[in-house]
Amino acid sequence: MSVFVLGALFVLWPLVSLAGGLAFSSLTGLAALLLLPSVVRTLRPRPYFLALLAFFIFAGVSMLWSPREQVLVSIDLDKMQFAIRSEMLRVGLQILALGGLIAAAMRMSERDKARLQAIAQVALLVQLGMLVVLTVFELQILDMLRPIVPDTGEGVQNISRNCLIMAVAAPSLAIGLARGKPPAIAWALAAGVIGTIVVILVVRGVHAGLLAIAAAGVCVALVHVLPRHGFKILGALIALMVLTAPLIFGFLSQGADFATADDSSSYRAAIWQRVIELINQHPILGNGLGALRTVREPIESGVFAGQFTVPNHAHNMTLQLWAEVGAVGAGLMALALVLAGWRLGDARRLGSAGLRGAAIAGAMTAVAGVSFDLWNDWWWAVAGLMAVLAVATPARSAPQAGDANAVV
């Protein structure tokens, strides 16, 4: 059953990406519920999961001192409606769901893994092709859709999100296509995929995607050159970035000012400076969950006059983490990252799955530093589905079905 449920997610991948990716969260949740009976007995908590759980518990406790009014769920019996309002709760449930999907993927037979890989590769190639068409014929397509979809700018934003999704998926697609091929063909296929998405990202000006591709390449190289300790080093480096985020991004954004900001990059740097000021007010425990959404200071002058100094979040997940849950939350997250890197162990044992995992870690870390809300559930669903594809790599050196409890 797992191959049908997981395969359906990748069949829908191009359409969901085209629409901006928001449906990934609900689809992965539904898939996890369908597969829960087959994996629930094999799941065992691992140290990195316990550290991550502690992080979520502390984030929940921080609601006590947050200036934002918190609503976990809303229930309307008259309309028979139920909704999870808390972003933190949605992400927590999302991670649990993804853990179940990863466990299900690890339990699949080699034949089913090969089938899932074939489905996913076709889906990702379709997505890449759609992005080529959207980039070449963007104006014509938006004009065609205007009678159906109001011209609110959402279409262009969805294309940019689609690009970022593809930027995270492209290294995994390249590795999958190259796997088992003669070296010349393998390099040609990988270069074709990566080259195509890089051209799209440059043309569309999606700089976060370019950073993701570059970071994925660096991380793949790290675990390839140092297979025995590569994942341990990678986990430690990402953890160090989390722990030192106010210093790193404070240095990168020094001198930034809202009054002189004249493009997206300079505006983002000024946002970082303002968020760091908020971090310094409560550096240990943070300002509380969702605190940044209560900052409604308008910019007084310049190109961005009238915009908020902090538009809902920091556009930097690590700074948002520090602003909301402080050094305690950052320490717990860093601990989870180190333990996860330690758990992955020797990359030679993982084969292509390990290279894919390193690419995901690099790409997601790069995007986390320049974009998106920390509590963006659909974005974490994208990362989780890429992890599903990685652990479902059909290789003798990959984790065996009996080790499905390794994921949580």
C-alpha positions as a Markdown table, in Angstrom:
| # | Residue | x | y | z |
|---|---|---|---|---|
| 1 | Met | 0.0 | 0.0 | 0.0 |
| 2 | Ser | 2.9 | 2.4 | 0.8 |
| 3 | Val | 4.0 | 2.6 | -2.9 |
| 4 | Phe | 0.5 | 3.6 | -4.0 |
| 5 | Val | 0.0 | 6.3 | -1.3 |
| 6 | Leu | 3.5 | 7.7 | -1.6 |
| 7 | Gly | 3.4 | 7.4 | -5.4 |
| 8 | Ala | 0.1 | 9.4 | -5.4 |
| 9 | Leu | 1.9 | 12.3 | -3.5 |
| 10 | Phe | 4.5 | 12.5 | -6.2 |
| 11 | Val | 1.9 | 12.2 | -9.0 |
| 12 | Leu | 0.3 | 15.3 | -7.5 |
| 13 | Trp | 3.7 | 17.0 | -6.9 |
| 14 | Pro | 3.8 | 19.1 | -10.1 |
| 15 | Leu | 0.3 | 20.5 | -9.8 |
| 16 | Val | 0.7 | 21.3 | -6.1 |
| 17 | Ser | 4.0 | 23.0 | -6.8 |
| 18 | Leu | 2.4 | 25.0 | -9.7 |
| 19 | Ala | -0.2 | 26.3 | -7.2 |
| 20 | Gly | 2.5 | 27.4 | -4.7 |
| 21 | Gly | 2.9 | 24.3 | -2.6 |
| 22 | Leu | 0.4 | 25.1 | 0.1 |
| 23 | Ala | -1.4 | 21.8 | -0.3 |
| 24 | Phe | 1.7 | 19.7 | 0.5 |
| 25 | Ser | 0.9 | 20.0 | 4.2 |
| 26 | Ser | -2.6 | 18.6 | 4.1 |
| 27 | Leu | -1.7 | 15.9 | 1.5 |
| 28 | Thr | 1.2 | 14.5 | 3.6 |
| 29 | Gly | -1.0 | 14.5 | 6.7 |
| 30 | Leu | -3.7 | 12.5 | 4.9 |
| 31 | Ala | -1.0 | 10.1 | 3.6 |
| 32 | Ala | 0.4 | 9.6 | 7.0 |
| 33 | Leu | -3.0 | 8.7 | 8.4 |
| 34 | Leu | -3.5 | 6.1 | 5.7 |
| 35 | Leu | -0.2 | 4.5 | 6.4 |
| 36 | Leu | -0.3 | 4.8 | 10.2 |
| 37 | Pro | -1.6 | 1.3 | 10.9 |
| 38 | Ser | 1.3 | -0.3 | 9.0 |
| 39 | Val | 4.1 | 1.6 | 10.7 |
| 40 | Val | 2.9 | 2.6 | 14.2 |
| 41 | Arg | 4.2 | -0.5 | 15.9 |
| 42 | Thr | 7.7 | -0.1 | 14.5 |
| 43 | Leu | 8.3 | 3.5 | 15.6 |
| 44 | Arg | 10.7 | 4.1 | 18.4 |
| 45 | Pro | 11.9 | 7.5 | 19.7 |
| 46 | Arg | 15.5 | 8.3 | 19.0 |
| 47 | Pro | 17.7 | 10.9 | 20.9 |
| 48 | Tyr | 17.4 | 13.5 | 18.2 |
| 49 | Phe | 13.7 | 13.2 | 18.1 |
| 50 | Leu | 13.5 | 13.7 | 21.9 |
| 51 | Ala | 15.6 | 16.8 | 21.6 |
| 52 | Leu | 13.3 | 18.1 | 18.9 |
| 53 | Leu | 10.3 | 17.2 | 21.1 |
| 54 | Ala | 11.9 | 19.3 | 23.9 |
| 55 | Phe | 12.2 | 22.2 | 21.5 |
| 56 | Phe | 8.5 | 22.1 | 20.6 |
| 57 | Ile | 7.5 | 21.8 | 24.2 |
| 58 | Phe | 9.6 | 24.9 | 25.1 |
| 59 | Ala | 8.2 | 26.7 | 22.1 |
| 60 | Gly | 4.7 | 25.9 | 23.4 |
| 61 | Val | 5.6 | 27.1 | 26.9 |
| 62 | Ser | 6.8 | 30.4 | 25.5 |
| 63 | Met | 3.2 | 31.2 | 24.6 |
| 64 | Leu | 2.9 | 32.2 | 28.3 |
| 65 | Trp | 5.1 | 35.3 | 27.8 |
| 66 | Ser | 4.3 | 36.0 | 24.1 |
| 67 | Pro | 2.5 | 39.3 | 23.3 |
| 68 | Arg | 0.5 | 37.5 | 20.7 |
| 69 | Glu | -2.9 | 36.1 | 21.6 |
| 70 | Gln | -2.7 | 32.3 | 21.0 |
| 71 | Val | -5.4 | 30.2 | 19.6 |
| 72 | Leu | -4.5 | 26.5 | 19.2 |
| 73 | Val | -7.6 | 25.2 | 17.5 |
| 74 | Ser | -11.0 | 26.6 | 16.5 |
| 75 | Ile | -14.2 | 24.6 | 16.4 |
| 76 | Asp | -17.5 | 25.6 | 15.0 |
| 77 | Leu | -20.1 | 23.0 | 15.7 |
| 78 | Asp | -22.8 | 24.8 | 13.7 |
| 79 | Lys | -20.8 | 24.7 | 10.5 |
| 80 | Met | -19.1 | 21.5 | 11.4 |
| 81 | Gln | -15.7 | 23.1 | 11.0 |
| 82 | Phe | -12.4 | 22.3 | 12.8 |
| 83 | Ala | -9.1 | 24.1 | 12.2 |
| 84 | Ile | -5.7 | 24.0 | 13.8 |
| 85 | Arg | -4.8 | 27.7 | 14.2 |
| 86 | Ser | -1.4 | 27.4 | 15.9 |
| 87 | Glu | 1.4 | 27.4 | 13.3 |
| 88 | Met | 3.7 | 25.7 | 15.8 |
| 89 | Leu | 1.2 | 22.9 | 16.4 |
| 90 | Arg | 0.7 | 22.4 | 12.6 |
| 91 | Val | 4.4 | 22.1 | 12.1 |
| 92 | Gly | 4.8 | 19.7 | 15.0 |
| 93 | Leu | 2.0 | 17.4 | 13.7 |
| 94 | Gln | 3.6 | 17.8 | 10.2 |
| 95 | Ile | 6.9 | 16.5 | 11.5 |
| 96 | Leu | 5.2 | 13.5 | 13.1 |
| 97 | Ala | 3.4 | 12.8 | 9.9 |
| 98 | Leu | 6.6 | 13.0 | 7.8 |
| 99 | Gly | 8.3 | 10.6 | 10.3 |
| 100 | Gly | 5.6 | 8.1 | 9.6 |
| 101 | Leu | 6.0 | 8.5 | 5.8 |
| 102 | Ile | 9.7 | 8.0 | 6.1 |
| 103 | Ala | 9.2 | 4.9 | 8.1 |
| 104 | Ala | 6.8 | 3.6 | 5.6 |
| 105 | Ala | 9.3 | 4.3 | 2.7 |
| 106 | Met | 12.1 | 2.4 | 4.6 |
| 107 | Arg | 9.8 | -0.6 | 5.0 |
| 108 | Met | 9.1 | -0.9 | 1.3 |
| 109 | Ser | 10.5 | -3.7 | -0.9 |
| 110 | Glu | 13.3 | -3.0 | -3.3 |
| 111 | Arg | 10.8 | -3.4 | -6.2 |
| 112 | Asp | 8.4 | -0.9 | -4.7 |
| 113 | Lys | 11.2 | 1.5 | -4.0 |
| 114 | Ala | 12.2 | 1.3 | -7.7 |
| 115 | Arg | 8.7 | 2.0 | -8.7 |
| 116 | Leu | 8.4 | 5.0 | -6.4 |
| 117 | Gln | 11.7 | 6.4 | -7.8 |
| 118 | Ala | 10.4 | 6.1 | -11.3 |
| 119 | Ile | 7.1 | 7.9 | -10.4 |
| 120 | Ala | 9.0 | 10.6 | -8.6 |
| 121 | Gln | 11.5 | 11.2 | -11.3 |
| 122 | Val | 8.8 | 11.6 | -13.9 |
| 123 | Ala | 6.9 | 14.0 | -11.7 |
| 124 | Leu | 10.0 | 16.1 | -11.0 |
| 125 | Leu | 10.9 | 16.2 | -14.7 |
| 126 | Val | 7.3 | 17.4 | -15.4 |
| 127 | Gln | 7.7 | 20.1 | -12.8 |
| 128 | Leu | 11.0 | 21.2 | -14.3 |
| 129 | Gly | 9.4 | 21.3 | -17.8 |
| 130 | Met | 6.5 | 23.3 | -16.5 |
| 131 | Leu | 9.0 | 25.8 | -15.0 |
| 132 | Val | 10.7 | 26.2 | -18.3 |
| 133 | Val | 7.4 | 26.9 | -20.0 |
| 134 | Leu | 6.3 | 29.3 | -17.3 |
| 135 | Thr | 9.7 | 31.2 | -17.5 |
| 136 | Val | 9.5 | 31.5 | -21.3 |
| 137 | Phe | 5.8 | 32.3 | -21.6 |
| 138 | Glu | 5.0 | 33.8 | -18.3 |
| 139 | Leu | 3.2 | 36.9 | -19.5 |
| 140 | Gln | 1.1 | 34.9 | -22.0 |
| 141 | Ile | 0.2 | 32.3 | -19.4 |
| 142 | Leu | -0.8 | 34.9 | -16.8 |
| 143 | Asp | -2.9 | 36.7 | -19.3 |
| 144 | Met | -4.6 | 33.5 | -20.2 |
| 145 | Leu | -5.4 | 32.8 | -16.5 |
| 146 | Arg | -6.5 | 36.3 | -15.6 |
| 147 | Pro | -10.2 | 35.7 | -16.4 |
| 148 | Ile | -10.1 | 32.8 | -14.0 |
| 149 | Val | -7.6 | 34.0 | -11.3 |
| 150 | Pro | -7.8 | 37.6 | -10.2 |
| 151 | Asp | -4.6 | 39.6 | -10.9 |
| 152 | Thr | -3.4 | 39.9 | -7.3 |
| 153 | Gly | 0.2 | 39.0 | -7.9 |
| 154 | Glu | -0.3 | 35.6 | -6.4 |
| 155 | Gly | 0.4 | 33.9 | -9.7 |
| 156 | Val | 3.9 | 35.4 | -9.9 |
| 157 | Gln | 4.5 | 34.5 | -6.2 |
| 158 | Asn | 3.4 | 30.9 | -6.8 |
| 159 | Ile | 5.9 | 30.7 | -9.7 |
| 160 | Ser | 8.7 | 31.8 | -7.4 |
| 161 | Arg | 7.6 | 29.3 | -4.8 |
| 162 | Asn | 7.6 | 26.7 | -7.5 |
| 163 | Cys | 11.2 | 27.6 | -8.3 |
| 164 | Leu | 12.3 | 27.2 | -4.7 |
| 165 | Ile | 10.6 | 23.8 | -4.5 |
| 166 | Met | 12.4 | 22.7 | -7.6 |
| 167 | Ala | 15.7 | 24.1 | -6.3 |
| 168 | Val | 15.4 | 21.8 | -3.3 |
| 169 | Ala | 14.3 | 18.9 | -5.4 |
| 170 | Ala | 16.7 | 19.3 | -8.3 |
| 171 | Pro | 19.9 | 17.9 | -6.6 |
| 172 | Ser | 17.9 | 14.8 | -5.6 |
| 173 | Leu | 16.5 | 14.4 | -9.1 |
| 174 | Ala | 20.0 | 14.8 | -10.6 |
| 175 | Ile | 21.4 | 12.1 | -8.2 |
| 176 | Gly | 18.5 | 9.8 | -9.0 |
| 177 | Leu | 18.8 | 10.1 | -12.7 |
| 178 | Ala | 22.6 | 9.7 | -12.6 |
| 179 | Arg | 22.5 | 6.6 | -10.4 |
| 180 | Gly | 23.7 | 3.4 | -12.1 |
| 181 | Lys | 24.6 | 5.2 | -15.4 |
| 182 | Pro | 28.0 | 5.3 | -17.0 |
| 183 | Pro | 30.0 | 8.3 | -15.8 |
| 184 | Ala | 29.7 | 10.3 | -19.0 |
| 185 | Ile | 25.9 | 9.9 | -19.1 |
| 186 | Ala | 25.6 | 10.4 | -15.4 |
| 187 | Trp | 27.4 | 13.7 | -15.5 |
| 188 | Ala | 25.5 | 14.8 | -18.5 |
| 189 | Leu | 22.1 | 14.1 | -16.9 |
| 190 | Ala | 23.1 | 15.8 | -13.6 |
| 191 | Ala | 24.5 | 18.8 | -15.5 |
| 192 | Gly | 21.3 | 19.1 | -17.6 |
| 193 | Val | 19.0 | 19.1 | -14.6 |
| 194 | Ile | 21.1 | 21.5 | -12.4 |
| 195 | Gly | 21.9 | 23.7 | -15.4 |
| 196 | Thr | 18.3 | 24.1 | -16.4 |
| 197 | Ile | 17.1 | 25.0 | -12.9 |
| 198 | Val | 20.0 | 27.4 | -12.4 |
| 199 | Val | 19.1 | 29.2 | -15.7 |
| 200 | Ile | 15.5 | 29.5 | -14.5 |
| 201 | Leu | 16.5 | 30.8 | -11.1 |
| 202 | Val | 18.8 | 33.4 | -12.7 |
| 203 | Val | 16.2 | 34.6 | -15.2 |
| 204 | Arg | 13.5 | 34.8 | -12.5 |
| 205 | Gly | 15.8 | 36.4 | -10.0 |
| 206 | Val | 15.1 | 33.8 | -7.3 |
| 207 | His | 18.4 | 34.2 | -5.4 |
| 208 | Ala | 17.4 | 32.0 | -2.5 |
| 209 | Gly | 17.1 | 29.1 | -5.0 |
| 210 | Leu | 20.6 | 29.7 | -6.3 |
| 211 | Leu | 21.9 | 29.6 | -2.7 |
| 212 | Ala | 20.0 | 26.4 | -2.2 |
| 213 | Ile | 21.7 | 24.8 | -5.2 |
| 214 | Ala | 25.1 | 26.0 | -4.1 |
| 215 | Ala | 24.7 | 24.8 | -0.5 |
| 216 | Ala | 23.4 | 21.4 | -1.7 |
| 217 | Gly | 26.5 | 21.0 | -3.8 |
| 218 | Val | 28.8 | 21.9 | -0.9 |
| 219 | Cys | 27.1 | 19.4 | 1.4 |
| 220 | Val | 27.1 | 16.6 | -1.1 |
| 221 | Ala | 30.8 | 17.2 | -1.7 |
| 222 | Leu | 31.5 | 17.2 | 2.1 |
| 223 | Val | 29.9 | 13.8 | 2.7 |
| 224 | His | 31.5 | 12.4 | -0.5 |
| 225 | Val | 35.0 | 13.5 | 0.5 |
| 226 | Leu | 34.6 | 12.7 | 4.2 |
| 227 | Pro | 32.1 | 9.8 | 4.2 |
| 228 | Arg | 32.9 | 8.5 | 7.7 |
| 229 | His | 32.4 | 11.8 | 9.5 |
| 230 | Gly | 30.7 | 14.0 | 6.9 |
| 231 | Phe | 27.2 | 13.9 | 8.4 |
| 232 | Lys | 28.6 | 14.5 | 11.9 |
| 233 | Ile | 30.4 | 17.6 | 10.6 |
| 234 | Leu | 27.4 | 18.7 | 8.7 |
| 235 | Gly | 25.1 | 18.4 | 11.7 |
| 236 | Ala | 27.6 | 20.3 | 13.9 |
| 237 | Leu | 28.1 | 23.1 | 11.3 |
| 238 | Ile | 24.3 | 23.7 | 10.9 |
| 239 | Ala | 23.9 | 23.6 | 14.7 |
| 240 | Leu | 26.7 | 26.1 | 15.0 |
| 241 | Met | 24.9 | 28.4 | 12.5 |
| 242 | Val | 21.8 | 28.2 | 14.6 |
| 243 | Leu | 23.7 | 29.0 | 17.8 |
| 244 | Thr | 25.5 | 32.0 | 16.3 |
| 245 | Ala | 22.8 | 33.3 | 14.0 |
| 246 | Pro | 22.5 | 36.7 | 15.6 |
| 247 | Leu | 26.3 | 37.2 | 15.2 |
| 248 | Ile | 26.5 | 35.9 | 11.6 |
| 249 | Phe | 23.5 | 37.8 | 10.3 |
| 250 | Gly | 24.2 | 40.8 | 12.4 |
| 251 | Phe | 27.6 | 41.0 | 10.7 |
| 252 | Leu | 26.1 | 40.4 | 7.2 |
| 253 | Ser | 23.4 | 43.1 | 7.7 |
| 254 | Gln | 25.5 | 45.7 | 9.5 |
| 255 | Gly | 24.7 | 49.3 | 8.4 |
| 256 | Ala | 21.4 | 48.2 | 6.9 |
| 257 | Asp | 18.7 | 50.9 | 7.3 |
| 258 | Phe | 15.0 | 51.0 | 6.2 |
| 259 | Ala | 15.3 | 54.6 | 4.9 |
| 260 | Thr | 18.1 | 53.7 | 2.4 |
| 261 | Ala | 16.8 | 50.2 | 1.5 |
| 262 | Asp | 16.0 | 50.1 | -2.3 |
| 263 | Asp | 15.6 | 46.4 | -3.1 |
| 264 | Ser | 14.5 | 43.1 | -1.6 |
| 265 | Ser | 18.0 | 42.3 | -0.3 |
| 266 | Ser | 18.6 | 45.6 | 1.4 |
| 267 | Tyr | 15.1 | 45.5 | 2.9 |
| 268 | Arg | 15.7 | 42.0 | 4.2 |
| 269 | Ala | 19.0 | 43.1 | 5.8 |
| 270 | Ala | 17.2 | 45.9 | 7.6 |
| 271 | Ile | 14.6 | 43.5 | 8.8 |
| 272 | Trp | 17.3 | 41.3 | 10.2 |
| 273 | Gln | 18.8 | 44.3 | 12.1 |
| 274 | Arg | 15.4 | 45.1 | 13.7 |
| 275 | Val | 14.9 | 41.4 | 14.6 |
| 276 | Ile | 18.3 | 41.3 | 16.3 |
| 277 | Glu | 17.3 | 44.3 | 18.3 |
| 278 | Leu | 14.3 | 42.3 | 19.6 |
| 279 | Ile | 16.5 | 39.3 | 20.3 |
| 280 | Asn | 18.8 | 41.4 | 22.5 |
| 281 | Gln | 15.8 | 42.4 | 24.6 |
| 282 | His | 15.1 | 38.8 | 25.7 |
| 283 | Pro | 18.1 | 36.7 | 24.6 |
| 284 | Ile | 17.7 | 33.8 | 26.9 |
| 285 | Leu | 14.0 | 32.9 | 26.8 |
| 286 | Gly | 13.0 | 34.9 | 23.7 |
| 287 | Asn | 10.0 | 37.1 | 23.2 |
| 288 | Gly | 7.5 | 34.2 | 23.0 |
| 289 | Leu | 5.9 | 32.2 | 20.2 |
| 290 | Gly | 4.6 | 34.4 | 17.4 |
| 291 | Ala | 6.0 | 37.6 | 18.9 |
| 292 | Leu | 7.2 | 38.9 | 15.6 |
| 293 | Arg | 3.7 | 39.0 | 14.2 |
| 294 | Thr | 2.8 | 41.6 | 16.7 |
| 295 | Val | 5.5 | 44.1 | 15.5 |
| 296 | Arg | 3.5 | 46.6 | 13.5 |
| 297 | Glu | 6.0 | 49.5 | 13.2 |
| 298 | Pro | 5.6 | 51.2 | 9.8 |
| 299 | Ile | 8.7 | 52.3 | 7.9 |
| 300 | Glu | 8.6 | 56.1 | 7.9 |
| 301 | Ser | 10.6 | 56.9 | 4.7 |
| 302 | Gly | 12.3 | 55.5 | 1.7 |
| 303 | Val | 11.2 | 53.1 | -1.0 |
| 304 | Phe | 9.5 | 50.8 | 1.5 |
| 305 | Ala | 7.7 | 53.6 | 3.4 |
| 306 | Gly | 4.5 | 52.3 | 4.9 |
| 307 | Gln | 5.7 | 48.7 | 5.0 |
| 308 | Phe | 6.3 | 47.0 | 8.4 |
| 309 | Thr | 9.8 | 46.8 | 9.8 |
| 310 | Val | 9.1 | 43.1 | 10.5 |
| 311 | Pro | 6.5 | 41.8 | 8.0 |
| 312 | Asn | 5.1 | 38.9 | 10.1 |
| 313 | His | 8.5 | 37.1 | 10.4 |
| 314 | Ala | 12.2 | 37.7 | 10.1 |
| 315 | His | 12.6 | 36.2 | 6.6 |
| 316 | Asn | 15.3 | 34.2 | 8.3 |
| 317 | Met | 14.3 | 31.1 | 10.3 |
| 318 | Thr | 17.3 | 31.1 | 12.6 |
| 319 | Leu | 16.7 | 34.7 | 13.6 |
| 320 | Gln | 13.0 | 34.1 | 14.1 |
| 321 | Leu | 13.9 | 31.1 | 16.3 |
| 322 | Trp | 16.1 | 33.3 | 18.5 |
| 323 | Ala | 13.5 | 36.1 | 18.6 |
| 324 | Glu | 10.7 | 33.8 | 19.7 |
| 325 | Val | 12.4 | 31.2 | 21.9 |
| 326 | Gly | 15.9 | 32.6 | 22.6 |
| 327 | Ala | 19.0 | 30.8 | 23.5 |
| 328 | Val | 17.2 | 28.0 | 25.2 |
| 329 | Gly | 15.2 | 27.2 | 22.0 |
| 330 | Ala | 18.3 | 27.6 | 19.8 |
| 331 | Gly | 20.3 | 25.3 | 22.1 |
| 332 | Leu | 17.6 | 22.5 | 21.9 |
| 333 | Met | 17.4 | 22.8 | 18.1 |
| 334 | Ala | 21.2 | 22.7 | 17.8 |
| 335 | Leu | 21.3 | 19.6 | 20.0 |
| 336 | Ala | 18.7 | 17.9 | 17.7 |
| 337 | Leu | 20.7 | 18.7 | 14.7 |
| 338 | Val | 24.0 | 17.4 | 16.1 |
| 339 | Leu | 22.2 | 14.1 | 17.2 |
| 340 | Ala | 20.6 | 13.7 | 13.8 |
| 341 | Gly | 24.0 | 14.1 | 12.1 |
| 342 | Trp | 25.5 | 11.6 | 14.5 |
| 343 | Arg | 22.6 | 9.1 | 13.9 |
| 344 | Leu | 23.2 | 9.1 | 10.1 |
| 345 | Gly | 26.7 | 7.9 | 10.5 |
| 346 | Asp | 28.9 | 6.7 | 7.7 |
| 347 | Ala | 27.7 | 8.0 | 4.3 |
| 348 | Arg | 29.2 | 4.9 | 2.5 |
| 349 | Arg | 26.6 | 2.8 | 4.3 |
| 350 | Leu | 23.8 | 5.0 | 2.8 |
| 351 | Gly | 25.0 | 5.2 | -0.8 |
| 352 | Ser | 23.0 | 7.5 | -3.0 |
| 353 | Ala | 20.5 | 8.0 | -0.2 |
| 354 | Gly | 23.2 | 9.7 | 1.8 |
| 355 | Leu | 24.1 | 12.1 | -1.0 |
| 356 | Arg | 20.4 | 13.0 | -1.4 |
| 357 | Gly | 20.1 | 13.6 | 2.4 |
| 358 | Ala | 23.2 | 15.9 | 2.3 |
| 359 | Ala | 21.7 | 17.8 | -0.6 |
| 360 | Ile | 18.4 | 18.3 | 1.2 |
| 361 | Ala | 20.2 | 19.5 | 4.4 |
| 362 | Gly | 22.2 | 22.0 | 2.4 |
| 363 | Ala | 19.4 | 23.4 | 0.3 |
| 364 | Met | 17.0 | 23.7 | 3.3 |
| 365 | Thr | 19.6 | 25.4 | 5.4 |
| 366 | Ala | 20.4 | 27.9 | 2.7 |
| 367 | Val | 16.7 | 28.8 | 2.2 |
| 368 | Ala | 16.2 | 29.0 | 6.0 |
| 369 | Gly | 18.8 | 31.8 | 6.2 |
| 370 | Val | 17.1 | 34.1 | 3.7 |
| 371 | Ser | 13.4 | 33.2 | 3.4 |
| 372 | Phe | 10.2 | 31.8 | 4.8 |
| 373 | Asp | 8.6 | 31.6 | 8.2 |
| 374 | Leu | 10.0 | 29.1 | 10.7 |
| 375 | Trp | 6.5 | 27.7 | 11.2 |
| 376 | Asn | 5.8 | 27.2 | 7.5 |
| 377 | Asp | 4.2 | 23.7 | 7.5 |
| 378 | Trp | 4.0 | 23.2 | 3.7 |
| 379 | Trp | 7.7 | 24.1 | 3.3 |
| 380 | Trp | 8.7 | 21.4 | 5.8 |
| 381 | Ala | 6.4 | 19.0 | 4.0 |
| 382 | Val | 8.5 | 19.6 | 0.8 |
| 383 | Ala | 11.7 | 18.7 | 2.8 |
| 384 | Gly | 10.0 | 15.6 | 4.3 |
| 385 | Leu | 8.9 | 14.3 | 0.9 |
| 386 | Met | 12.5 | 14.7 | -0.4 |
| 387 | Ala | 13.6 | 12.7 | 2.6 |
| 388 | Val | 11.0 | 10.0 | 1.7 |
| 389 | Leu | 12.5 | 9.9 | -1.7 |
| 390 | Ala | 16.0 | 9.6 | -0.3 |
| 391 | Val | 15.3 | 6.7 | 2.1 |
| 392 | Ala | 13.4 | 4.9 | -0.7 |
| 393 | Thr | 16.6 | 4.8 | -2.8 |
| 394 | Pro | 16.8 | 1.1 | -3.8 |
| 395 | Ala | 20.4 | 0.2 | -2.8 |
| 396 | Arg | 21.8 | -2.7 | -0.9 |
| 397 | Ser | 23.8 | -0.2 | 1.3 |
| 398 | Ala | 20.7 | 1.8 | 2.2 |
| 399 | Pro | 19.0 | 1.1 | 5.5 |
| 400 | Gln | 17.0 | -2.1 | 5.5 |
| 401 | Ala | 13.3 | -2.5 | 6.1 |
| 402 | Gly | 13.8 | -3.7 | 9.6 |
| 403 | Asp | 15.5 | -0.5 | 10.6 |
| 404 | Ala | 12.4 | 1.6 | 9.9 |
| 405 | Asn | 12.3 | 2.7 | 13.5 |
| 406 | Ala | 15.5 | 4.7 | 12.9 |
| 407 | Val | 13.6 | 7.7 | 11.7 |
| 408 | Val | 11.9 | 8.7 | 14.9 |
